[in-house]
């Protein structure tokens, strides 16, 4: 047996770090003068690295797996060597196999973890969509309710006349307010909508600022349950809103 053939079977184990002791010293000395074995070792190390990378990314090329499996298939030929030192190298073969199985286990674990995270993301997106759908249904239900109280707020000014429309369902404490042609506000000021009950103090029903076209909306503000509205009004307040109206009232409308 030539020197090259003697050490060829140990290259796969050396590539994975499974070869130790005198065998490792002998093959490393052989590699110093054998360019063919060095080239084969480099290929095997590259294939092993690609297999490791497969645990965190795309599968390695098929040719890499094929070269690595061919290297493993060579191992039985080592039994033909009469030298006791060569036979002892077989005790390290299970370490090489364990390394391959460990890499495969890491790959499947990480793939399972990635799929679990994706499922969680999809469940979160589905929950958000359900909430948005439920909110949209509430708005449509308020706008189309036959028992809704519809209130128009107007101001005595030259056109375009500011106008507000409040649609309120008392039993559900549901309110949708739409404003048009609202005048621009000074800095750090906002409009505040008020529910004027049949008895008691005005109730804050949302703070809003009109856009560049004077339009604004207030949708489903928090309101106490079952309050009967005598009217709705609008005042100019600080941006954060107020607990009581600041006079004067700029717009007001009673129930239809």
C-alpha positions in Angstrom: 0.0 0.0 0.0 1.4 3.5 -1.0 1.7 6.2 1.6 -1.1 8.2 -0.1 -3.5 5.2 0.0 -2.5 4.5 3.7 -3.7 8.0 4.8 -6.6 8.5 2.3 -9.2 6.8 4.6 -8.4 9.1 7.6 -9.0 12.3 5.7 -12.8 12.4 6.4 -12.2 12.0 10.1 -9.5 14.6 10.1 -11.9 17.0 8.3 -14.4 16.8 11.1 -11.8 16.9 13.9 -12.5 13.3 14.9 -9.0 12.0 14.3 -6.7 12.2 17.3 -3.5 10.8 18.7 -0.7 9.2 16.7 -2.9 8.8 13.7 -3.5 12.6 13.5 0.3 13.3 13.9 1.1 10.8 11.2 -1.4 12.1 8.7 -0.5 15.7 9.3 3.2 14.8 8.6 2.1 13.1 5.4 0.1 16.2 4.3 3.2 18.3 4.5 4.5 16.5 1.4 1.4 15.4 -0.4 -0.5 18.0 -2.3 -3.1 15.5 -3.5 -4.2 14.7 0.1 -4.1 18.4 1.1 -6.5 19.2 -1.8 -8.8 16.3 -0.9 -8.8 17.4 2.8 -9.7 21.0 1.8 -12.6 19.7 -0.2 -13.9 17.6 2.7 -13.6 20.5 5.2 -15.5 22.7 2.8 -18.2 20.1 2.4 -18.4 19.7 6.2 -18.7 23.5 6.6 -21.5 23.6 4.1 -23.3 20.9 6.0 -23.0 22.9 9.2 -24.3 26.1 7.5 -27.4 24.2 6.3 -28.6 24.3 10.0 -29.2 28.1 9.6 -29.8 28.6 5.9 -30.4 27.0 2.5 -29.4 23.3 2.0 -25.8 22.8 0.8 -25.2 21.8 -2.8 -25.9 18.2 -3.7 -22.4 17.7 -4.8 -21.0 18.6 -1.4 -23.2 16.0 0.3 -22.2 13.5 -2.3 -18.5 14.0 -1.8 -18.9 13.8 2.0 -20.9 10.5 1.8 -18.3 9.1 -0.6 -15.6 9.9 2.0 -17.7 8.0 4.6 -18.1 5.1 2.2 -14.4 4.7 1.9 -14.0 3.9 5.6 -14.6 0.1 5.3 -11.4 -0.2 3.3 -9.4 0.6 6.4 -10.1 -2.9 7.6 -7.7 -4.3 5.0 -4.7 -2.6 6.7 -2.7 -5.0 8.8 -1.2 -2.3 11.0 -2.8 -2.2 14.5 -2.6 1.6 14.5 -4.9 1.7 11.4 -7.4 -0.6 13.1 -7.6 1.6 16.1 -8.8 4.5 13.9 -12.1 2.7 13.6 -12.9 3.5 17.2 -13.3 7.2 16.0 -15.8 6.5 13.2 -18.8 6.8 15.6 -17.7 10.3 16.5 -17.8 11.3 12.9 -21.3 9.8 12.5 -22.4 11.6 15.7 -21.2 14.9 14.3 -23.2 14.4 11.1 -26.4 13.5 13.1 -25.8 16.5 15.4 -25.7 18.9 12.5 -28.9 17.4 11.1 -30.6 17.7 14.5 -29.6 21.4 14.7 -31.0 22.0 11.2 -34.4 20.5 12.0 -34.6 22.2 15.4 -33.9 25.6 13.9 -36.3 25.0 11.0 -39.0 24.0 13.5 -38.3 27.2 15.5 -38.5 29.3 12.4 -41.8 27.8 11.4 -43.2 28.3 15.0 -42.3 32.0 14.9 -44.0 32.3 11.5 -47.2 30.6 12.8 -47.2 33.0 15.8 -46.8 36.0 13.4 -49.7 34.8 11.3 -51.9 34.3 14.4 -51.0 37.9 15.5 -51.9 39.3 12.1 -55.2 37.3 12.1 -56.1 38.8 15.5 -55.4 42.3 14.3 -57.5 41.8 11.2 -60.4 40.4 13.4 -60.2 43.5 15.6 -60.2 45.9 12.6 -63.2 44.0 11.1 -65.1 44.2 14.4 -64.5 47.9 14.6 -65.6 48.4 11.0 -68.8 46.4 11.8 -69.5 48.6 14.8 -69.1 51.8 12.7 -71.5 50.4 10.0 -73.9 49.3 12.7 -74.0 52.8 14.2 -74.4 54.5 10.8 -77.3 52.2 9.7 -79.1 51.8 13.1 -82.8 52.6 12.8 -82.8 53.9 16.4 -79.8 56.2 16.0 -80.1 59.8 16.9 -78.9 62.0 14.1 -77.8 65.5 15.0 -76.5 68.2 12.6 -74.4 71.0 14.0 -74.2 74.3 12.0 -72.7 77.8 12.4 -74.1 81.0 11.2 -71.3 82.0 8.8 -70.9 82.7 5.1 -70.3 79.7 2.8 -68.6 77.3 3.0 -70.5 76.8 6.2 -68.9 74.6 8.9 -71.1 71.6 9.5 -71.0 68.6 11.9 -73.1 65.5 11.9 -73.4 63.3 15.0 -74.9 59.8 14.8 -75.5 58.5 18.3 -77.0 55.2 19.6 -77.8 55.6 23.3 -78.3 52.0 24.2 -74.8 51.1 22.9 -73.1 54.4 23.8 -72.0 54.4 20.2 -71.1 57.7 18.5 -69.8 58.6 15.0 -69.2 62.3 14.3 -68.3 63.8 10.9 -67.3 67.5 10.4 -66.8 69.5 7.2 -65.5 73.0 6.4 -64.1 73.5 9.9 -61.9 76.6 10.2 -58.2 76.1 10.9 -57.2 76.4 14.6 -54.4 78.3 16.3 -51.3 76.4 17.4 -51.8 74.0 20.4 -55.6 74.2 20.1 -58.2 71.6 19.1 -61.9 71.3 18.7 -63.7 69.2 21.4 -67.1 67.6 20.9 -69.5 67.6 23.9 -72.6 65.4 24.6 -75.2 67.6 26.3 -77.3 65.2 28.4 -81.0 65.9 29.3 -79.7 66.4 32.9 -76.2 67.0 34.3 -73.0 68.5 33.0 -71.7 68.2 29.4 -69.7 65.0 28.7 -66.5 65.1 26.7 -67.0 63.2 23.5 -63.6 63.5 21.7 -61.0 65.9 20.6 -60.2 66.5 16.9 -58.3 68.7 14.5 -59.5 69.3 10.9 -57.3 68.4 7.9 -56.3 70.9 5.2 -59.8 70.7 3.7 -61.6 71.3 7.0 -62.7 67.7 7.5 -62.5 65.7 10.6 -64.1 62.6 12.3 -64.6 61.3 15.8 -65.4 57.6 15.9 -66.5 55.6 19.0 -65.2 57.9 21.8 -65.5 56.5 25.3 -68.9 57.5 26.7 -70.9 56.4 29.8 -73.6 53.9 29.1 -77.2 54.8 28.3 -76.9 58.6 28.5 -79.8 60.3 26.6 -78.4 63.2 24.5 -80.3 66.5 24.4 -77.8 68.1 22.1 -74.2 68.1 20.9 -71.8 71.0 21.0 -68.3 72.0 19.9 -65.8 74.3 21.7 -62.2 75.2 21.1 -59.9 73.7 23.8 -56.2 72.9 24.5 -54.9 70.0 22.4 -55.2 67.6 25.3 -58.9 68.5 25.8 -60.8 69.8 28.8 -63.2 68.3 31.4 -65.6 71.2 31.1 -66.4 73.3 28.0 -64.5 76.6 27.5 -66.9 79.2 26.3 -68.0 80.2 23.7 -69.6 77.3 22.0 -68.7 77.5 18.3 -71.2 74.9 17.1 -74.3 73.3 18.5 -77.2 71.1 17.4 -80.2 69.4 19.1 -81.5 65.9 18.4 -83.7 65.4 15.3 
